[in-house]
Amino acid sequence: MNPASGVYRWNVLLLLASSQAIAYIDRVNFAVVAPHLIKVYHYTPAQVGVLLSIFNWAFTVSLLAAGPLTDWIRPRRAYPARVGFWSLATALCSLTMSFAPLAVLRALVGLGESLMIPSGSRVIRETFDKKHRAVAVGTFFAGNRMGLTLGIPLASVVLVNWGWAGSSIPRDRWAFSGSHGGSLYIARRHSIRPNALNPRKPNAESDGRRSSSTARRGA
């Protein structure tokens, strides 16, 4: 195991954990906004409950297809594509305050995030050896706890400092954790070059020919 391949593996793990954290920030920020939807936009508690639960329903149902889809298109493509998908869906939540469109967009966020677990698990299995796999899995899932820890205070700060003025909503704030965080993730993911960090091992056949040639010269 060379140091370069170790750098590559831990960079990948950092991306997986950070994407989990960003995703969970997206999940909990709506709970902070919910009381304001009731107070300012006259949502009923039942409507807010639907908006909060529809994400989980979409996420859970989508998991059934997320595994086969990951196997089909491979996690290298599936993971960043879905990060971009749920980031866009989160950003689009800022374009409406109507119940039905918000419900659809929240479901799309759940649909997009469903691929993270099977994709991340497969990336870990293919990237880490058995000795380090449990550490990698623990670090990967620590990202979602970090997102839950940071999401509520971060959403509260955004709401207090850039919250609603009268009946207007600063829509760019809704998009912050999703579109900006997701974009940063994708940019970082494409900045890692496996070929640069994991130089190819010398070809065994060429090594054999080189050894035979050296032996003949010595003879």
C-alpha positions as a printed NumPy array, in Angstrom:
array([[  0.   ,   0.   ,   0.   ],
       [  1.694,   3.21 ,  -1.118],
       [  1.115,   6.613,   0.56 ],
       [ -0.492,   8.057,  -2.565],
       [ -3.228,   5.44 ,  -2.605],
       [ -3.826,   6.128,   1.089],
       [ -4.304,   9.834,   0.346],
       [ -6.792,   8.955,  -2.369],
       [ -8.81 ,   6.654,  -0.113],
       [ -9.105,   9.156,   2.718],
       [ -9.987,  11.961,   0.325],
       [-12.826,   9.791,  -0.966],
       [-13.975,   9.074,   2.587],
       [-13.897,  12.784,   3.443],
       [-16.147,  13.471,   0.449],
       [-18.573,  10.744,   1.466],
       [-18.82 ,  12.015,   5.048],
       [-19.134,  15.665,   4.021],
       [-21.89 ,  14.877,   1.522],
       [-23.77 ,  13.045,   4.27 ],
       [-23.421,  16.087,   6.527],
       [-24.705,  18.452,   3.82 ],
       [-27.637,  16.148,   3.079],
       [-28.673,  16.007,   6.726],
       [-28.443,  19.777,   7.047],
       [-30.953,  19.9  ,   4.195],
       [-33.218,  17.473,   6.018],
       [-33.442,  19.316,   9.326],
       [-33.556,  22.922,   8.12 ],
       [-37.192,  22.493,   7.094],
       [-38.12 ,  21.633,  10.675],
       [-36.755,  25.015,  11.779],
       [-38.735,  26.811,   9.075],
       [-41.97 ,  24.902,   9.764],
       [-43.31 ,  27.091,  12.635],
       [-42.794,  30.168,  10.479],
       [-44.764,  28.581,   7.645],
       [-47.662,  28.166,  10.066],
       [-47.391,  31.686,  11.469],
       [-46.667,  33.702,   8.33 ],
       [-47.972,  31.615,   5.442],
       [-50.934,  30.126,   7.308],
       [-50.028,  26.503,   6.756],
       [-51.937,  24.055,   8.906],
       [-50.033,  21.685,  11.201],
       [-51.26 ,  18.819,   9.026],
       [-49.755,  20.386,   5.895],
       [-46.438,  20.934,   7.651],
       [-46.551,  17.331,   8.804],
       [-47.   ,  16.177,   5.221],
       [-44.076,  18.322,   4.043],
       [-41.863,  16.849,   6.758],
       [-42.928,  13.237,   6.22 ],
       [-43.102,  13.152,   2.42 ],
       [-39.331,  13.395,   2.271],
       [-38.983,  10.254,   4.391],
       [-41.562,   8.345,   2.369],
       [-39.839,   9.219,  -0.903],
       [-36.434,   8.405,   0.573],
       [-37.554,   5.03 ,   1.932],
       [-39.36 ,   3.876,  -1.218],
       [-36.506,   5.062,  -3.446],
       [-33.999,   2.984,  -1.486],
       [-35.521,  -0.141,  -3.043],
       [-34.371,   1.009,  -6.477],
       [-31.239,   2.845,  -5.37 ],
       [-29.152,  -0.308,  -4.947],
       [-29.801,  -1.797,  -8.405],
       [-29.386,   1.639,  -9.971],
       [-26.003,   2.048,  -8.297],
       [-24.899,  -1.358,  -9.582],
       [-26.044,  -0.423, -13.072],
       [-24.495,   3.027, -13.544],
       [-21.678,   2.615, -10.979],
       [-21.194,   4.856,  -7.899],
       [-18.557,   7.047,  -9.579],
       [-21.325,   8.43 , -11.79 ],
       [-24.339,   7.817,  -9.568],
       [-23.085,   9.575,  -6.45 ],
       [-22.172,  13.012,  -7.87 ],
       [-25.21 ,  12.937, -10.187],
       [-27.566,  12.435,  -7.271],
       [-25.795,  15.063,  -5.154],
       [-26.436,  17.529,  -7.963],
       [-30.044,  16.311,  -8.229],
       [-31.001,  16.831,  -4.598],
       [-29.06 ,  20.096,  -4.44 ],
       [-31.123,  21.423,  -7.352],
       [-34.356,  20.151,  -5.795],
       [-33.49 ,  21.923,  -2.533],
       [-32.735,  25.155,  -4.383],
       [-36.053,  24.939,  -6.261],
       [-37.892,  24.879,  -2.936],
       [-37.134,  28.601,  -2.793],
       [-39.253,  29.336,  -5.856],
       [-42.649,  28.651,  -4.312],
       [-44.512,  28.816,  -1.042],
       [-47.498,  26.812,  -2.313],
       [-48.144,  23.513,  -0.596],
       [-48.343,  21.165,  -3.597],
       [-45.119,  22.292,  -5.359],
       [-43.228,  22.243,  -2.056],
       [-44.454,  18.717,  -1.379],
       [-43.273,  17.554,  -4.81 ],
       [-39.873,  19.206,  -4.382],
       [-39.381,  17.757,  -0.904],
       [-40.153,  14.325,  -2.337],
       [-37.556,  14.925,  -5.053],
       [-34.977,  15.762,  -2.378],
       [-35.716,  12.413,  -0.738],
       [-35.489,  10.673,  -4.094],
       [-32.092,  12.233,  -4.769],
       [-30.628,  11.465,  -1.367],
       [-31.702,   7.807,  -1.436],
       [-28.712,   6.838,  -3.576],
       [-26.182,   8.012,  -1.   ],
       [-26.245,   4.939,   1.241],
       [-25.871,   2.195,  -1.398],
       [-23.416,   4.266,  -3.448],
       [-21.327,   5.231,  -0.443],
       [-21.282,   1.65 ,   0.846],
       [-20.119,   0.329,  -2.5  ],
       [-17.434,   3.003,  -2.803],
       [-16.113,   2.007,   0.627],
       [-16.104,  -1.688,  -0.28 ],
       [-14.21 ,  -1.029,  -3.506],
       [-11.79 ,   1.536,  -2.056],
       [-10.857,   0.232,   1.391],
       [ -9.371,  -3.108,   2.339],
       [-11.046,  -5.249,   5.006],
       [ -8.735,  -3.992,   7.731],
       [ -9.915,  -0.361,   7.338],
       [-13.468,  -0.915,   6.127],
       [-15.19 ,  -0.645,   9.524],
       [-13.409,   2.64 ,  10.254],
       [-14.501,   3.95 ,   6.857],
       [-18.138,   2.962,   7.429],
       [-18.142,   4.613,  10.855],
       [-16.662,   7.82 ,   9.455],
       [-19.137,   7.811,   6.567],
       [-22.149,   7.597,   8.865],
       [-20.648,  10.084,  11.332],
       [-21.284,  12.648,   8.606],
       [-25.053,  12.422,   9.033],
       [-24.769,  12.957,  12.804],
       [-22.61 ,  15.994,  12.113],
       [-25.242,  17.319,   9.724],
       [-27.969,  16.902,  12.332],
       [-25.795,  18.636,  14.925],
       [-24.991,  21.608,  12.7  ],
       [-28.213,  21.826,  10.698],
       [-30.606,  23.177,  13.313],
       [-28.363,  25.975,  14.678],
       [-27.252,  26.888,  11.16 ],
       [-30.849,  27.081,   9.923],
       [-31.773,  29.133,  13.006],
       [-28.969,  31.621,  12.348],
       [-30.045,  31.959,   8.713],
       [-33.678,  32.451,   9.741],
       [-32.854,  35.086,  12.354],
       [-30.341,  37.065,  10.308],
       [-31.774,  36.741,   6.81 ],
       [-35.342,  35.807,   7.637],
       [-38.605,  37.07 ,   6.289],
       [-39.303,  40.811,   6.07 ],
       [-43.067,  41.302,   5.98 ],
       [-44.475,  38.819,   3.493],
       [-41.315,  38.434,   1.384],
       [-38.901,  35.539,   1.62 ],
       [-35.187,  35.816,   0.776],
       [-35.277,  32.794,  -1.477],
       [-31.566,  32.435,  -1.909],
       [-31.275,  31.372,   1.748],
       [-33.312,  28.246,   1.102],
       [-30.837,  27.228,  -1.544],
       [-27.736,  27.721,   0.6  ],
       [-27.113,  24.322,   2.135],
       [-28.337,  22.409,  -0.887],
       [-27.107,  24.132,  -4.019],
       [-23.97 ,  25.75 ,  -2.614],
       [-22.977,  22.808,  -0.438],
       [-23.719,  20.329,  -3.185],
       [-21.775,  22.361,  -5.707],
       [-18.783,  22.465,  -3.39 ],
       [-19.012,  18.709,  -2.972],
       [-19.102,  18.086,  -6.721],
       [-16.21 ,  20.486,  -7.326],
       [-14.132,  18.778,  -4.658],
       [-15.059,  15.33 ,  -5.953],
       [-13.813,  16.164,  -9.438],
       [-10.608,  17.688,  -8.062],
       [ -9.457,  14.231,  -6.969],
       [ -7.701,  12.36 ,  -9.728],
       [ -7.456,   8.64 ,  -9.035],
       [ -4.792,   8.181, -11.72 ],
       [ -2.609,  10.868, -10.175],
       [ -3.019,   9.603,  -6.625],
       [ -2.985,   5.933,  -7.53 ],
       [ -0.152,   5.448,  -9.984],
       [ -0.511,   2.246, -11.975],
       [  1.397,  -0.751, -10.78 ],
       [  4.113,  -1.882, -13.192],
       [  2.885,  -4.45 , -15.659],
       [  3.89 ,  -7.941, -14.517],
       [  4.653,  -9.142, -18.047],
       [  6.962,  -6.212, -18.81 ],
       [  8.676,  -6.73 , -15.446],
       [  9.277, -10.376, -16.382],
       [ 10.798,  -9.446, -19.728],
       [ 13.002,  -6.843, -18.052],
       [ 14.264,  -9.413, -15.528],
       [ 14.994, -11.979, -18.267],
       [ 16.929,  -9.398, -20.27 ],
       [ 18.988,  -8.461, -17.236],
       [ 19.747, -12.132, -16.536],
       [ 20.932, -12.704, -20.107],
       [ 23.237,  -9.705, -19.976],
       [ 24.703, -10.943, -16.713],
       [ 25.331, -14.345, -18.261]])
